[in-house]
Amino acid sequence: MHGPRRLRILNMSRVEAADDLGDHVGLTVRELSSGTVTTLTAAAVVYATGPRVTGSR
């Protein structure tokens, strides 16, 4: 693949901060398994929390 990375999926992570930078978003993300904190800039963010467990079946 050539060119810049266009998609990044972060599993087991939590957004610690999000900042409006005009045409981009600045994110601070903490990896839940290791505690590592990463700062990145994105043109768009899709935030998915996964299925909600509402009780036993």
C-alpha positions as CSV (number, residue, x, y, z in Angstrom):
1,M,0.0,0.0,0.0
2,H,1.2,3.5,-0.8
3,G,0.3,6.9,0.7
4,P,-0.7,8.0,4.1
5,R,-2.6,5.8,6.6
6,R,-6.3,6.5,6.2
7,L,-7.8,4.2,8.8
8,R,-6.7,3.3,12.3
9,I,-8.7,1.0,14.6
10,L,-7.9,1.2,18.3
11,N,-9.3,-1.7,20.3
12,M,-9.4,-1.8,24.1
13,S,-8.8,1.9,24.4
14,R,-10.4,5.0,26.0
15,V,-10.5,8.6,24.7
16,E,-9.0,10.7,27.4
17,A,-9.4,14.0,25.6
18,A,-10.6,15.4,22.3
19,D,-9.8,18.9,21.0
20,D,-11.4,20.7,18.1
21,L,-8.5,21.9,15.9
22,G,-10.7,23.4,13.2
23,D,-10.5,21.0,10.3
24,H,-9.0,18.2,12.4
25,V,-9.5,16.7,15.9
26,G,-6.7,16.1,18.4
27,L,-7.2,13.0,20.4
28,T,-5.5,11.6,23.5
29,V,-6.1,7.9,23.8
30,R,-5.2,5.5,26.6
31,E,-4.7,1.8,25.8
32,L,-6.6,-0.1,28.6
33,S,-4.4,-3.2,28.6
34,S,-1.0,-1.4,29.1
35,G,-1.9,2.2,30.1
36,T,0.1,3.6,27.2
37,V,-1.1,7.1,26.2
38,T,-1.0,8.2,22.6
39,T,-1.8,11.6,21.1
40,L,-2.9,11.7,17.5
41,T,-4.6,14.0,15.0
42,A,-7.5,12.9,12.8
43,A,-9.7,14.3,10.1
44,A,-12.7,12.3,11.5
45,V,-13.4,10.1,14.5
46,V,-15.9,7.2,14.7
47,Y,-16.5,6.2,18.2
48,A,-18.0,2.7,18.8
49,T,-18.5,1.3,22.3
50,G,-19.7,-2.2,21.3
51,P,-22.8,-4.1,22.3
52,R,-24.6,-3.2,25.4
53,V,-25.3,-6.1,27.8
54,T,-28.7,-5.5,29.3
55,G,-29.2,-8.8,31.2
56,S,-29.0,-12.5,30.9
57,R,-30.8,-14.4,28.1
